[in-house]
Amino acid sequence: MMIPFGKPIVTEKQKEAVLNVLSTTSFILGENVHKFEEEFAAYCGAKYGIGVSSGTEALYLALLTAGITAGDEVITVPNTFIATSNSIIHTNATPVFVDIDPITYTMDVDKLEEKISNKTRAIIPVHLYGHPADMDPIVELATQYDIPVIEDACQAHGGKYKGKPTGSLGDLACFSFYPSKNMTVCGDGGMVVTDNEEFTEKIQMLRSHGQRVKNRHDLIGFTARLSEISAAIGREQLKELDNWNKKRRANAALYNELLEESVIKPIEKEWAYHVYHLYVIQCEKRDELVKFLTKNEIGVGIHYPIPIHLQPSYIDRLHFTSGMYPISEKIANKIISLPVHPALTQEDVQFVAEKIREFYR
Ligand SMILES: *Cc1c(COP(=O)(O)O)cnc(C)c1O
């Protein structure tokens, strides 16, 4: 039995939607993008959505819009996808890391205030693996210091914090629609959502060479739009998202039941609705387990094997050393992500759990 780590679901409705766009020959910033922006923002409980070319671009344009520039500091976590931090570097600001909480794998809010300086201009909590960051204390501190909060919600479409959807918790929130995410546009794509009209206008301009009206460039912008074909697929995917998240949660619940106590299983805080973008366990002999599962044709991942501050592209430029973020460093050697996507059957989950039991026997 071969079990892939991920498997985007492409429905007949999505194929039809693509063919419709091809017949209209309206490919850029047409009806599908506008509707998708409205529908996705509404889903997140936000007023506005701005479709962009990737999750990375969403973060970068959100930072630019919040005024981040050279000399500024932006706080985030070292255990996240590199894009979170690269988007900060691209604005010429400096990323400042706060270690993660060992239970939720998201920002340790008790270590946040000591990292706020008079140069801090934004905080990016990451809703990692589909579990929301503990937003109330983060937003409280940010308000006290008058710093905007940008949610990195690229792994948490449909997640909730105290009943409120991810995307509605900060000043701006960024989503990715890369194929492995909880919903995709079957390629690269992203969205910024916000309640702020000024931010919305600015991001709309930045994604399209600074134009508000054609051939008048008020800002130095980019080509960073979401395409009509992507948006048409995204609209269909959004309709399935809640169902798919329920399947992810059911798969996670079954793992929780079947995996024995020799591994550390993920935890859902009482204030969280976890959407299991990834089902991450900690275990001994991780690298051997990866080999064993791979040999048994079970796709697995590690998210992430090297914390950002220890990446070759970071360690020298920002004078990082190992030992600076001990929780992130410690879990990096123990974590493994098991397949949890909605196309898995119960038998698949049982098979994976059985193989893990076999390995530790
Ligand atoms: C996927 C992801 C991104 C970037 O999204 P892309 O669409 O791949 O550019 C940013 N942050 C996190 C946490 C992600 O998982």
The ligand as an SDF file (V2000), in Angstrom:
LIG
                    3D

 15 15  0  0  0  0  0  0  0  0999 V2000
    3.5190   28.0920    2.6510 C   0  0  0  0  0  0  0  0  0  0  0  0
    3.9070   29.0810    3.6590 C   0  0  0  0  0  0  0  0  0  0  0  0
    4.2820   30.3950    3.3130 C   0  0  0  0  0  0  0  0  0  0  0  0
    4.5240   30.8730    1.9170 C   0  0  0  0  0  0  0  0  0  0  0  0
    3.6140   30.5550    0.9730 O   0  0  0  0  0  0  0  0  0  0  0  0
    4.0190   30.4050   -0.5750 P   0  0  0  0  0  0  0  0  0  0  0  0
    2.6730   30.4620   -1.2460 O   0  0  0  0  0  0  0  0  0  0  0  0
    4.6930   29.0960   -0.7250 O   0  0  0  0  0  0  0  0  0  0  0  0
    4.8730   31.5480   -0.9600 O   0  0  0  0  0  0  0  0  0  0  0  0
    4.5420   31.2860    4.3420 C   0  0  0  0  0  0  0  0  0  0  0  0
    4.4640   30.9200    5.6270 N   0  0  0  0  0  0  0  0  0  0  0  0
    4.1440   29.6690    6.0020 C   0  0  0  0  0  0  0  0  0  0  0  0
    4.0720   29.3360    7.4550 C   0  0  0  0  0  0  0  0  0  0  0  0
    3.8710   28.6990    5.0300 C   0  0  0  0  0  0  0  0  0  0  0  0
    3.5750   27.4570    5.4100 O   0  0  0  0  0  0  0  0  0  0  0  0
  1  2  1  0
  2  3  1  0
  2 14  2  0
  3  4  1  0
  3 10  2  0
  4  5  1  0
  5  6  1  0
  6  7  2  0
  6  8  1  0
  6  9  1  0
 10 11  1  0
 11 12  2  0
 12 13  1  0
 12 14  1  0
 14 15  1  0
M  END
$$$$
